Amino acid sequence: MTEYSPSTSTNQKHGQSKNLPKSAKIAILSVVGVVSLGLSFLGGIQFQKGKSTLTTATVGQSGQYGTMNGQMMGPGGNGVRMRGNFGEVTAVSSTSITYKNSNDESKTFTINSDTKITNDGATATTDDIAVGDTVIISENTSDASVAARIVINPTMGNAPTNAQINTN
């Protein structure tokens, strides 16, 4: 007859250990950790996909300049950085300008007495702007519908022209 001892469990009678070896515990924790990190990473990717509103940039032939959602982008470092609405003029008057960006999206800006207009670095007026001209329009910081600055036919070193950007 077998005596019952409080220190003898049912698992021990059948040859099973109540505690896993330390190396097995470490292996299980490692696997759980790696799986958790992987799921967190994938969840973050899905979250970010839902937040992103940018489209792929159209890059010019030099590989340094291009547009993203009609925003002119230049190279980093010591190169030129221009930010503004980049596109082709579709309508212009003394009080407004409408342009179309590389995504065929149009936007109209109000032109007022504070709007600075330049052409090749020189002061210009709305009379110097023609339909078909390439422009960069910077928005007024207090009212995004007002043009703070308009650069007519901008040149940026070896950057491609608007026609070259749109054909790539």
C-alpha positions in Angstrom: 0.0 0.0 0.0 1.3 3.5 -0.9 1.4 6.1 1.8 0.1 9.5 1.1 2.6 12.3 1.6 1.6 16.0 1.3 4.8 16.7 -0.6 4.0 14.1 -3.3 1.7 15.5 -6.0 -0.2 13.6 -8.6 2.0 15.0 -11.4 5.1 13.7 -9.6 3.7 10.2 -9.3 3.3 10.1 -13.1 6.8 11.3 -13.8 5.8 14.9 -14.7 7.7 17.8 -13.2 5.6 20.5 -11.6 8.2 23.2 -12.6 9.6 23.7 -16.1 13.4 23.9 -16.4 14.8 27.5 -16.4 16.0 27.2 -20.0 12.5 26.3 -21.2 11.0 29.2 -19.3 13.5 31.6 -21.0 12.7 30.1 -24.4 8.9 30.5 -23.9 9.3 34.1 -22.7 11.6 34.9 -25.6 9.1 33.6 -28.1 6.2 35.5 -26.5 8.4 38.7 -26.5 9.3 38.3 -30.2 5.7 37.6 -31.2 4.5 40.7 -29.1 7.1 42.9 -30.8 6.1 41.7 -34.2 2.4 42.2 -33.7 3.1 45.7 -32.2 5.2 46.6 -35.3 2.5 45.4 -37.7 -0.2 47.2 -35.7 1.9 50.4 -35.9 2.2 50.1 -39.7 -1.6 49.6 -40.1 -2.2 52.6 -37.8 0.2 54.8 -39.8 -1.4 53.8 -43.1 -4.7 55.2 -41.8 -3.1 58.5 -40.9 -1.0 59.1 -44.0 -2.5 61.7 -46.5 0.6 62.1 -48.7 1.0 60.7 -52.1 4.2 59.4 -53.7 6.4 62.2 -54.8 7.0 62.9 -58.5 10.7 63.4 -58.7 12.5 65.2 -61.6 15.3 63.9 -63.7 18.0 65.1 -61.4 16.5 63.0 -58.6 16.8 66.0 -56.3 13.7 68.1 -56.9 10.0 67.2 -57.3 6.5 67.9 -56.1 4.4 66.2 -53.5 0.7 67.1 -53.5 1.6 70.3 -55.4 4.2 71.3 -52.8 7.6 72.1 -54.2 10.4 70.1 -52.5 14.1 70.7 -52.8 17.1 68.8 -51.6 18.3 68.8 -48.0 21.6 69.9 -46.6 23.0 73.1 -48.1 20.7 73.0 -51.1 17.7 75.1 -51.9 14.5 74.5 -49.9 11.4 75.9 -51.3 8.0 75.3 -49.8 4.8 76.4 -51.5 2.1 75.5 -53.9 3.8 74.6 -57.1 2.0 74.4 -60.4 0.7 76.0 -63.6 -1.4 79.1 -63.7 -4.9 78.5 -65.1 -6.4 81.9 -64.4 -5.1 85.3 -63.1 -6.6 88.7 -62.3 -5.5 91.7 -60.2 -7.2 90.1 -57.2 -6.8 86.3 -57.6 -4.7 83.6 -59.1 -5.7 80.0 -59.8 -3.1 77.2 -60.4 -3.2 73.5 -61.1 -0.7 71.2 -59.5 0.9 68.0 -60.8 -2.1 66.0 -59.4 -4.5 68.1 -61.5 -5.9 69.8 -58.4 -6.8 73.4 -58.7 -6.7 76.0 -56.0 -7.4 79.7 -56.1 -5.7 82.3 -53.9 -6.6 85.9 -53.2 -4.0 88.5 -54.2 -3.9 91.6 -52.0 -1.6 94.6 -51.4 0.6 92.5 -49.1 1.2 89.8 -51.7 4.8 89.9 -52.9 5.2 88.9 -56.6 8.7 88.2 -58.1 9.9 87.1 -61.5 13.6 86.1 -61.8 14.3 87.8 -58.4 12.8 91.2 -59.5 9.6 92.7 -58.2 6.7 91.9 -60.5 2.9 92.5 -60.7 -0.1 90.4 -61.7 0.3 91.9 -65.2 3.5 89.9 -65.5 1.7 86.6 -64.8 0.3 84.7 -67.7 -1.9 81.6 -68.0 0.5 78.7 -68.5 3.3 80.2 -66.3 4.8 78.0 -63.6 4.5 79.5 -60.1 5.2 78.8 -56.5 2.6 80.3 -54.3 3.2 80.6 -50.5 0.2 80.9 -48.3 -0.4 83.7 -45.9 0.2 82.4 -42.3 -3.1 83.8 -41.0 -5.3 83.0 -44.0 -4.4 80.1 -46.2 -6.6 81.4 -49.0 -4.5 84.5 -49.4 -1.2 84.4 -51.4 1.6 85.8 -49.3 4.2 85.4 -52.1 4.1 84.4 -55.8 7.3 83.4 -57.6 6.8 83.4 -61.4 8.7 80.8 -63.4 11.0 79.8 -60.6 14.5 78.5 -61.5 16.5 76.4 -59.1 19.9 75.6 -60.5 19.8 72.3 -62.3 16.3 71.4 -61.3 14.0 70.2 -64.1 11.3 72.4 -65.6 7.6 71.8 -64.8 7.3 70.0 -68.1 10.1 67.6 -67.3 8.7 66.9 -63.9 5.3 66.0 -65.3 6.7 63.7 -68.0 8.6 61.4 -65.5 
